[in-house]
Amino acid sequence: MRSKVRPEPHKFKGRTGFGIYDELLSPENCLHAQGTVDSVLLDEMLKLVPETAEYIYGRYTPLTIKCRGGERPYLENIVRNAIRKTDRASRAMDLTSFCSNIPSEFPEPGKSTNNGFWTTDTMLFGGTEEELIKRGTDICIELSRVLCILAQIAGMPARLVFLFDQSRRNWGHGVTEIYLRTPHHPGWAVFDATSNVCYPLPEGGFASAWDLRTRPEIADGHPDHDNKPYVASAFYECAAVVNYFAWEWKRYDYSWNSINDYYRRIWEKKD
């Protein structure tokens, strides 16, 4: 049962309480430098558990869009060109597909490899959404941030969701929830900019992160479950949600940073 009482923020807010990921999420080990936008979002994330679910899917995220035309012209142009359909679910998927292609289509030629990705030694992290696109980021947290802002510019409420697969160390992931005001689905739905997927529900509409936590068969029965590593219910067993708004960009530090020693060791082991 979901609690009807607003949770105490200090109990579920922040980057601790995520089991084997607490070390990775600590400020000294975090992929993004302390004080920068992605690090601040980790500080502000709210753990998705039965005690917080009703609040997160109720009052936590305002549904009013405060974007003003002309403030982010580069992103506004992308939205105009990327969206091909009129219904909200299709518009959200159009933007998701655009974001999934960022790593292969946008890296600056002098900074990328023949495969379209930066090498470990030259990778940079952080930056505005405009910079992330131009840099051709393939980092899931950053791609989800781009999708979140593009969705808001397109008039759809959106927020970030961080996922932590407790069955495997160092297998976190980031996705976006977009609010779909449709007759069949008046609620939040997960769109994965890395895997280019969403999760249709058998009864109609699309699954939220809470749906994917409480109904694991939705993710594990997805057609891409065996083809894409992040399309699995294990990621949604431990999750957190955070608000991030396009019109509040002035409150964040968008400085870049290079890879730290902690993550270098992780990626060397994976390779």
C-alpha positions in Angstrom: 0.0 0.0 0.0 1.2 3.5 -0.7 1.4 5.9 2.2 -1.1 8.7 2.3 1.3 10.8 4.4 3.9 13.0 2.8 7.2 11.4 3.6 9.9 13.1 5.7 12.3 14.4 3.0 15.4 13.7 5.0 14.6 10.0 5.3 14.5 9.3 1.6 16.3 12.2 -0.1 19.9 12.1 -1.3 22.5 9.6 -2.5 22.6 7.1 0.3 20.4 4.1 1.0 21.1 2.5 -2.4 22.9 -0.6 -1.2 26.0 -1.5 -3.2 25.8 1.8 -5.0 26.4 4.0 -2.0 30.2 3.9 -2.6 29.8 4.8 -6.3 27.4 7.6 -5.5 29.5 9.2 -2.8 30.7 12.8 -3.6 34.3 11.7 -3.7 33.7 8.9 -6.3 30.8 10.4 -8.3 31.4 10.6 -12.1 30.3 14.2 -12.1 32.3 16.8 -10.1 30.8 18.0 -6.8 28.5 21.0 -7.2 27.9 20.5 -10.9 24.4 19.9 -12.2 24.4 16.1 -12.3 26.0 15.9 -8.8 23.3 18.2 -7.4 20.6 16.2 -8.9 21.9 13.1 -7.1 21.8 15.1 -3.9 18.2 16.1 -4.5 16.8 12.7 -5.7 14.0 11.1 -3.7 14.0 7.3 -3.3 11.1 5.6 -4.9 9.7 3.2 -2.2 6.2 2.4 -0.9 6.5 5.3 1.6 7.1 7.9 -1.1 5.3 6.5 -4.1 2.0 8.3 -3.6 3.8 11.6 -3.0 6.1 11.2 -6.1 3.1 10.3 -8.3 1.0 13.0 -6.8 2.3 16.4 -5.7 6.0 16.0 -6.1 6.4 17.3 -9.7 4.4 20.4 -10.8 2.7 19.9 -14.1 2.9 23.5 -15.2 5.4 24.2 -18.0 7.2 27.6 -17.6 9.4 27.4 -20.7 9.5 30.6 -22.7 10.1 30.6 -26.5 13.5 31.9 -27.5 15.4 31.0 -24.3 16.9 27.8 -25.7 16.8 28.3 -29.5 19.1 25.4 -30.3 16.9 22.9 -28.4 13.7 24.5 -29.6 14.8 23.9 -33.2 15.6 20.2 -32.4 12.1 19.8 -30.9 10.5 21.2 -34.0 12.5 19.0 -36.3 12.4 15.8 -34.2 8.7 15.6 -33.6 6.7 14.1 -36.4 3.4 13.2 -34.8 0.8 15.1 -32.7 -0.2 12.7 -29.9 1.8 13.0 -26.7 3.1 9.4 -26.6 4.4 9.6 -30.2 6.0 13.0 -29.5 7.7 11.6 -26.5 9.0 8.6 -28.5 10.2 10.9 -31.3 12.3 12.8 -28.8 13.5 9.6 -27.2 14.6 8.3 -30.6 16.4 11.6 -31.3 18.3 11.3 -28.0 19.2 7.7 -28.6 21.1 8.7 -31.7 23.1 11.5 -30.1 26.2 9.3 -29.4 26.5 8.3 -33.1 25.4 11.4 -34.9 26.7 14.3 -33.0 30.2 13.8 -31.7 32.7 16.4 -33.0 34.9 14.6 -35.5 38.1 15.6 -33.9 37.0 14.3 -30.5 35.4 11.0 -31.5 36.6 7.5 -32.6 35.5 5.8 -35.8 32.6 4.2 -33.8 31.3 7.6 -32.8 32.4 7.5 -29.2 35.0 9.3 -27.2 37.9 7.3 -25.7 38.2 7.0 -22.0 41.1 9.4 -21.8 39.3 12.2 -23.8 35.8 11.8 -22.4 34.2 14.8 -20.7 31.2 14.9 -18.4 28.7 17.6 -17.5 27.6 20.6 -19.5 24.4 22.2 -20.7 22.0 20.1 -22.7 23.1 22.0 -25.8 26.7 21.0 -25.1 25.8 17.4 -24.3 24.2 17.0 -27.7 27.1 18.7 -29.6 29.6 16.6 -27.6 27.8 13.4 -28.5 27.4 12.2 -25.0 26.7 8.5 -24.5 26.3 8.7 -20.7 22.8 7.5 -19.7 22.3 10.2 -17.0 23.2 12.9 -19.4 21.0 11.5 -22.2 18.1 11.3 -19.8 18.7 14.9 -18.9 18.6 16.0 -22.5 15.3 14.1 -23.1 13.8 15.7 -19.9 14.5 19.2 -21.2 13.4 18.6 -24.8 10.1 17.1 -23.5 9.5 20.2 -21.4 10.3 22.5 -24.3 7.8 20.4 -26.3 5.2 21.2 -23.6 5.3 17.9 -21.7 6.2 17.7 -18.0 9.2 15.5 -17.4 11.6 14.5 -14.7 14.6 12.2 -14.2 14.7 8.7 -12.7 17.9 7.0 -11.5 18.0 3.2 -11.4 20.3 0.9 -9.4 20.4 -2.8 -10.3 21.3 -4.5 -7.0 22.2 -7.8 -8.6 25.3 -6.3 -10.3 27.7 -3.7 -8.9 28.2 -0.6 -11.1 25.2 -1.2 -13.3 23.2 2.0 -12.6 21.1 3.6 -15.3 19.2 6.8 -16.0 15.8 7.3 -17.7 13.2 10.0 -18.1 9.5 10.0 -17.0 7.3 12.1 -19.1 3.7 13.0 -18.1 1.3 12.0 -20.8 -2.1 13.9 -20.7 -4.0 11.4 -22.9 -7.4 9.8 -22.4 -5.7 6.4 -22.3 -2.8 7.4 -20.1 -3.1 10.5 -17.9 0.1 9.9 -16.0 3.8 9.4 -15.9 5.6 7.1 -18.3 9.2 5.9 -18.6 11.1 6.7 -21.8 14.7 5.4 -22.0 16.9 7.6 -24.2 19.8 5.1 -24.1 17.8 2.0 -25.1 15.2 3.9 -27.2 12.3 2.2 -25.5 9.1 2.8 -23.6 6.9 0.2 -21.9 3.4 -0.3 -23.1 0.9 -1.7 -20.5 -1.3 -4.7 -21.4 -4.4 -2.7 -20.4 -3.3 0.4 -22.5 -1.1 3.3 -21.8 2.6 3.2 -20.7 4.4 2.1 -17.6 5.9 4.4 -15.0 8.9 3.6 -12.9 6.6 2.5 -10.1 4.7 0.2 -12.5 8.0 -1.4 -13.6 9.0 -1.9 -10.0 5.7 -3.5 -8.9 5.0 -5.4 -12.2 8.4 -6.8 -13.2 6.8 -8.8 -16.0 6.3 -5.6 -18.0 10.1 -5.0 -18.4 11.1 -8.6 -18.6 8.4 -9.3 -21.2 9.4 -6.4 -23.4 10.5 -7.4 -26.9 13.9 -5.8 -26.3 14.5 -7.6 -23.0 17.1 -10.0 -24.4 18.6 -7.4 -26.8 19.3 -4.3 -24.7 21.0 -4.6 -21.3 18.9 -1.9 -19.5 15.5 -3.3 -20.5 15.1 -5.4 -17.3 13.0 -5.3 -14.2 16.1 -5.5 -11.9 16.9 -1.9 -12.6 13.6 -0.7 -11.3 13.7 -2.6 -8.0 15.8 0.3 -6.6 15.1 3.7 -8.0 15.0 7.4 -7.3 13.2 10.4 -8.9 14.3 14.0 -9.1 12.8 17.2 -10.6 14.8 19.1 -13.1 13.4 22.1 -15.0 14.5 23.8 -18.1 13.5 27.3 -16.7 15.7 26.8 -13.6 19.0 26.4 -15.5 20.6 29.5 -13.8 20.7 27.7 -10.5 23.1 25.0 -11.8 26.8 24.7 -12.5 27.3 23.2 -15.9 31.1 22.9 -15.8 32.7 20.0 -17.5 35.1 17.5 -15.8 37.2 14.6 -17.0 37.0 11.0 -15.8 38.2 10.4 -12.2 40.4 7.5 -11.0 37.4 5.6 -9.4 35.5 5.4 -12.6 38.6 4.8 -14.7 39.2 1.6 -12.6 35.6 0.6 -13.1 35.6 1.0 -16.9 39.0 -0.7 -17.2 37.5 -3.8 -15.5 34.5 -3.7 -17.8 36.8 -3.6 -20.9 
